[in-house]
Amino acid sequence: MNTFAQRFRLTTFGESHGKAIGCIVDGVPAGLKIDEEFIQAQLDRRKPGKSKLETARKEDDRVEILSGVFEGVSTGTPIAMVIFNTNQKSRDYSNIKDMFRPAHADFTYFHKYGLRDYRGGGRSSARETAARVAGGAIAQLMLKSLGIEIKSGVYEIDGIGAKNIDFEYAKTSILNSLDADVEKLQERAVLDAKDKHDSVGGVVLTVATGVPVGLGEPMYHKLDGVLADAMMGINAVKAVEIGDGIDVVKRKGSQNNDAIRADGFVTNHSGGILGGISNGDDIIVKSYFKPTPSIFQEQDTVDVDNRELKCNLKGRHDPCVAIRGAIVTEAMMALVLADMVLLNMGRKMSHLEAIYSR
């Protein structure tokens, strides 16, 4: 499946070493002001090659809008966007043409389809997430007009976690780090792994504020379930927590319940979701990224004929995918919430009467 969501739909296309990647965003209401500078700014945050902590592959990631926008606003028709690849080095992958890289999707793609694009991972490459960021930026523009804001940052790298959460600081951090006090330690962990031809994992915190009560479609399209699905669909994410996540199992009900007062919830252990529906509090999600599987150490593997051999990778890879992954989590949360906003519009007669009654 290459299409995400039900009403605010994103379809992506393209491969890591193909001519281009891109997306089609369908379901955008007509009349939304399309801020192209904001869309490009989001892509600039995600694009590779900005520092020694990221892959050396340099891509401008300039987005071109092909349809669905006229005189700066959405027309209500599909918005198509394309990003041309300009810095492929496909020859770096010639030595793995017939072998499977450990912990990559090479093995599963080959056995599912009977072939694979070995150049940089093809469709399974995280390069595809640039298209998600472009589409997610459209969703963010719609949400902003409704007072809903989404922010993200790196919460933890290699077990070094933030003690203080500062999303404004994350915007200025080379690591997207949420805590200035641990940023240098996190940076050193990434560089140490890189120097040893290894990689590290990380945790990204994503928060949505201004979310109204009522988003989510029980029973089988709950907000927390769809958010978990969206985040797990990002390359390298292996676990997702909503609110306090697994820590809640260590508590009594009296400790974990979010008491309610006239001015709102006293705490937010639930992460802003009850019964699969937003409760008006902040939506809080943590996404856990595994260490980048592309490492420059010799590893055991097999080839397409199941012969054992040694894998020695070439190419350009992120030593910690969570750093740029933070921007992708923002995009996916935006796409989920934009879809839920549209799905929620017809849930009450008062909503319909406000639009159609004469």
Buried (B, 14 or more C-beta within 10 A) or exposed (E): EEEBBBBBBBBBBBBBBBEBBBBBBBBBBEEBEBBBEBBBEBBBBBBBBBEEBBBEBBBBBEBEBEEBBEEEEBBBEBBBBBBBBEEBBEEBBEBBEEBBBBBBBBBEBBEEEEEBBBBBBBBBBBBBBBBBBBBBBBBBBBBBEEEBBBBBBBBBBBEBBBEEEBBEBBEEBBBBBBBBEBBEEBBEBBBEBBEEEBBBBBBBBBBBBBBEEBBBBEEEBBBBBBBBBBBBBBBBBEBBBBBBBEEBEEEEEEEBBBEEEEEEBEEBBBBBBBEBBBBBBBBBBBBBBBBBBBBBEEBEBBBBEEEEEEBEBBBBBBBBBBBBBBBBBBBBBBBBBBBBBBBBEEEEEEEEEEEEEE
